[in-house]
Amino acid sequence: MEATFEVKGKQFTAKKGDVIEVPFLGDDVDKIEIDRVMVLKNDSDIKIGKPYVENAKVVLEKIEDRRTKKIIVFKFKRRKDYKRTYGHRQKYSVVKVADIIS
């Protein structure tokens, strides 16, 4: 079974047992149930939600939290003696799809 679901405004497609990277879920979260399932795909049939499939859930187990590679932001205005440099690292969570309930 394969599901397309939404986590914090981003869409993911995964099967049971897949390991995916999603936006940061929080420090105190170990298991999360996502009920915003848009598409459920079995071997023989496909359920498409309007916008979400009713009574469908995806259970995610958090493995760890990580941060992306640093992005350097450099701003300047020519001939104005204005230069600013700063960096940013986005947090994300690595999760495993424990179960897909339909």
SERO-4910 file (N, C-alpha, C, O; in steps of 0.05 Angstrom, whole numbers):
BEGIN
 pado doro    nc1    nc2    nc3   cac1   cac2   cac3    cc1    cc2    cc3    oc1    oc2    oc3
  Met    A     17    -24      0      0      0      0     18     25      0     38     26     14
  Glu    A     10     44    -16     25     69    -18      6     93    -12    -18     92    -20
  Ala    A     16    113      1     -1    136      9     13    162      2     38    165      4
  Thr    A     -3    182     -6      7    209    -10     -6    225     12    -31    226     14
  Phe    A     10    238     29      0    252     52     14    279     55     34    285     42
  Glu    A      3    295     73     13    322     77     23    326    106      9    319    125
  Val    A     48    336    109     59    342    135     69    371    134     87    378    118
  Lys    A     58    388    150     65    416    152     66    430    125     85    445    119
  Gly    A     46    426    109     44    439     83     60    427     60     59    438     38
  Lys    A     74    405     65     89    392     44     78    364     39     70    351     58
  Gln    A     78    355     14     67    330      7     88    309      3    110    314     -7
  Phe    A     83    284     13    102    262     11     87    237      2     63    234      8
  Thr    A    100    220    -14     90    195    -22    108    173    -11    132    174    -15
  Ala    A     97    153      3    113    133     16     98    107     19     73    107     19
  Lys    A    113     86     22    102     59     28    108     53     57    124     66     70
  Lys    A     96     31     67    102     23     94    131     14     96    140     -2     80
  Gly    A    145     24    116    173     17    120    193     37    108    217     34    113
  Asp    A    183     56     92    201     76     80    211     96    101    198    102    121
  Val    A    236    105     97    247    126    114    249    152     97    261    152     76
  Ile    A    236    173    108    234    198     93    242    221    111    243    218    136
  Glu    A    248    244     99    255    268    113    232    288    111    223    295     89
  Val    A    221    296    134    199    315    135    207    340    151    227    339    165
  Pro    A    192    362    148    198    386    164    198    379    194    185    360    203
  Phe    A    213    394    209    217    390    238    191    386    252    173    404    251
  Leu    A    188    364    267    163    358    281    162    368    310    140    371    321
  Gly    A    185    372    322    186    380    350    204    361    366    209    338    358
  Asp    A    213    370    388    232    354    405    218    332    420    229    311    424
  Asp    A    193    337    429    179    317    446    162    297    431    147    283    444
  Val    A    164    296    405    147    279    389    163    253    382    185    255    371
  Asp    A    152    230    388    164    204    380    148    190    359    159    178    341
  Lys    A    121    192    361    103    179    342     82    199    335     72    214    352
  Ile    A     75    200    310     54    219    301     36    206    281     45    190    264
  Glu    A     10    212    283    -10    201    264    -19    224    246    -28    245    255
  Ile    A    -16    220    220    -24    240    200    -50    231    189    -53    209    177
  Asp    A    -71    248    191    -97    242    179   -102    257    154   -123    255    142
  Arg    A    -82    272    144    -85    287    119    -74    270     96    -54    277     83
  Val    A    -88    248     91    -80    230     69    -97    237     45   -121    238     45
  Met    A    -83    243     23    -96    252     -2   -102    229    -21   -122    229    -35
  Val    A    -83    210    -23    -86    187    -42    -77    162    -28    -56    161    -15
  Leu    A    -93    141    -30    -86    114    -21    -86     96    -45   -105     95    -60
  Lys    A    -64     81    -49    -61     65    -72    -54     36    -64    -33     31    -52
  Asn    A    -72     18    -70    -68    -11    -65    -59    -23    -91    -54     -9   -111
  Asp    A    -56    -50    -91    -49    -64   -116    -71    -61   -137    -65    -58   -161
  Ser    A    -96    -62   -128   -118    -62   -147   -134    -37   -149   -145    -31   -170
  Asp    A   -136    -21   -127   -153      3   -127   -139     27   -117   -118     26   -103
  Ile    A   -150     50   -124   -139     76   -116   -162     92   -103   -183     95   -115
  Lys    A   -156    104    -79   -176    121    -66   -164    149    -67   -142    154    -58
  Ile    A   -180    168    -78   -171    196    -80   -190    212    -63   -214    210    -66
  Gly    A   -179    229    -46   -195    245    -27   -203    271    -40   -192    280    -60
  Lys    A   -223    283    -27   -233    310    -36   -234    328    -12   -257    332     -2
  Pro    A   -214    340     -1   -186    338     -8   -172    314      5   -150    306     -3
  Tyr    A   -183    303     27   -170    281     42   -188    256     42   -212    258     41
  Val    A   -175    233     44   -189    208     45   -199    204     73   -184    208     93
  Glu    A   -225    197     76   -237    194    103   -227    168    116   -223    148    102
  Asn    A   -223    169    142   -215    146    159   -188    134    150   -184    110    153
  Ala    A   -171    150    139   -145    141    131   -124    155    148   -126    180    152
  Lys    A   -103    140    157    -82    152    173    -55    140    165    -54    117    155
  Val    A    -34    156    169     -7    146    165      7    150    192      7    172    203
  Val    A     19    129    203     33    130    229     63    133    223     74    116    210
  Leu    A     75    154    234    104    159    230    118    156    257    108    165    278
  Glu    A    141    143    256    159    141    280    184    157    275    197    153    255
  Lys    A    190    175    293    213    192    290    238    177    296    240    165    317
  Ile    A    258    179    278    284    166    283    303    186    295    316    180    316
  Glu    A    306    209    282    324    230    293    317    257    280    303    259    261
  Asp    A    329    278    292    327    305    281    354    313    270    375    306    281
  Arg    A    354    327    247    379    335    234    376    364    226    354    376    228
  Arg    A    398    375    216    398    402    204    411    400    177    429    385    172
  Thr    A    401    417    158    411    417    131    438    430    130    448    441    150
  Lys    A    451    430    106    476    444    102    471    474    104    450    484     97
  Lys    A    491    488    115    488    517    119    486    532     93    501    527     74
  Ile    A    467    550     92    463    568     69    474    595     77    466    607     97
  Ile    A    493    606     61    504    632     66    488    653     51    484    651     27
  Val    A    479    673     66    464    695     54    482    720     55    490    728     76
  Phe    A    487    732     32    504    756     30    488    778     16    479    775     -6
  Lys    A    485    800     31    470    823     20    490    846     17    507    850     34
  Phe    A    487    861     -5    504    886     -7    490    905    -26    474    898    -43
  Lys    A    497    930    -22    488    951    -40    513    966    -50    529    976    -34
  Arg    A    517    967    -75    542    978    -86    544   1008    -80    524   1023    -80
  Arg    A    568   1016    -75    575   1044    -70    561   1056    -45    562   1080    -42
  Lys    A    550   1040    -28    536   1050     -4    549   1040     22    540   1046     44
  Asp    A    571   1025     20    585   1013     43    566    996     60    566    998     85
  Tyr    A    550    980     47    531    963     60    536    934     53    534    926     30
  Lys    A    544    918     73    549    889     69    539    874     93    546    882    116
  Arg    A    524    853     89    515    836    111    518    807    103    510    799     81
  Thr    A    529    791    121    532    762    116    520    747    140    527    753    163
  Tyr    A    503    728    134    493    711    155    487    684    143    484    681    119
  Gly    A    484    664    160    478    636    151    452    626    163    441    638    182
  His    A    443    604    152    418    592    162    419    561    157    428    552    136
  Arg    A    411    546    178    409    517    175    381    509    183    372    515    205
  Gln    A    366    496    164    339    488    169    338    462    184    354    444    177
  Lys    A    320    459    203    317    433    218    297    415    202    278    425    190
  Tyr    A    302    389    204    283    370    193    284    345    209    304    340    224
  Ser    A    264    328    207    262    303    222    263    279    203    252    280    181
  Val    A    278    259    210    279    234    195    259    215    208    262    208    231
  Val    A    239    206    192    218    189    203    215    163    186    223    162    163
  Lys    A    204    143    199    198    117    186    168    114    185    154    119    205
  Val    A    158    106    162    129    101    159    123     74    173    129     53    162
  Ala    A    111     75    196    106     51    212     81     36    201     82     11    200
  Asp    A     60     51    194     36     37    186     19     56    169     20     81    172
  Ile    A      3     45    151    -16     60    135    -43     47    140    -48     24    133
  Ile    A    -61     63    152    -87     53    160   -108     64    141   -110     88    137
  Ser    A   -125     46    130   -146     56    112   -173     47    121   -193     53    108
***
